[in-house]
């Protein structure tokens, strides 16, 4: 592996700080509705914390509740004084989203009293379906990038999920492997909507994640949020296919700034990428990636055009095949 190859891979790994959901914590089939109605839940959720999944600013817990069949995930947004966290307020709006490629939000509670090591604390609380693992783990596997059929299957599911969100006038604006999960049904699930945008919102709160965000998000000048999601689809496509980032923002690798080169000289960009990879990617794949990551949002293709691409329309695994494939893979 040459130096530039290592730098692109390390750039991918450094993007993430939160531990992923362990495979061993995967749940059995989960009831989407509590046995009691939300109106009757009140403070009687009877949540038992089984394990800590992530000790981040907004921690994740594996929990068990008599109101639900199976284990679920609890996400906490601590209050600041007596004020609800604005990221909780934003994410809780998306409880009504319902699609096979979006992780279900099962329940929200604005004021939830939880005992911490520092004592009782009030937080906004969100309950979500538990997934098997996140795509950060899957993409890093050498076996995943060898199976183009599997890559295409999950990229199509990602596109279907984004198409649904956009049909609901929702833009995710922070698409990255950390926010993509593998559900118990072995389908890809989009998660984490705390930075997301609705069409009626007065402004965007997301600046995206470095190396996955559209240039206009980086520059604080995003006027077409849906097109920003399209750009991130391109970055994720490249990462799924190669296991590497297509560039590292504001960093020169082997004497080349791949970020600038992508926008200024696409032929030279691909010459450098082919050299880094040690092989040339197929033209139909290059065409799809390039059309997704145009610097000008107006020049990026839309989802209808994505679905017309030759690489995108290639062979995929059928729904009945996927569990068997992924069980062996995991």
Number of C-alpha atoms within 10 A of each C-alpha: 8 11 11 20 19 14 19 18 20 14 19 23 14 8 15 14 11 14 14 18 24 13 14 8 17 19 17 14 13 15 14 14 13 17 13 12 10 15 6 10 15 10 11 10 16 12 17 13 15 14 13 14 20 17 12 10 10 15 15 21 20 23 20 20 16 15 18 18 17 17 25 24 24 25 20 22 23 22 18 11 8 9 12 17 17 16 16 25 15 16 18 21 15 17 17 10 15 13 14 17 24 24 26 21 23 20 18 21 18 17 18 18 15 14 9 9 6 6 7 10 14 21 24 24 22 22 22 21 21 26 27 21 23 24 21 20 17 20 20 18 15 11 10 18 18 14 12 16 15 20 20 21 21 24 21 19 19 23 17 19 20 24 19 19 21 18 10 12 14 21 26 25 29 25 28 24 22 22 18 22 27 24 22 19 15 19 22 26 25 28 22 17 22 20 19 23 22 19 14 8 9 8 11 18 16 18 19 24 17 18 21 28 24 30 23 19 20 17 9 13 11 19 13 13 24 22 26 27 22 28 28 24 24 22 24 23 24 18 21 27 21 19 21 24 23 25 27 20 17 12 15 15 17 14 8 14 16 25 19 17 16 19 14 12 11 14 11 13 20 19 11 17 19 13 13 19 15 12 9 13 14 9 11 13 17 15 13 22 20 20 19 27 24 20 18 12 21 10 12 19 18 15 16 9 12 20 15 11 14 13 18 17 12 11 12 18 15 9 12 8 10 17 16 11 13 14 9 7 11 11
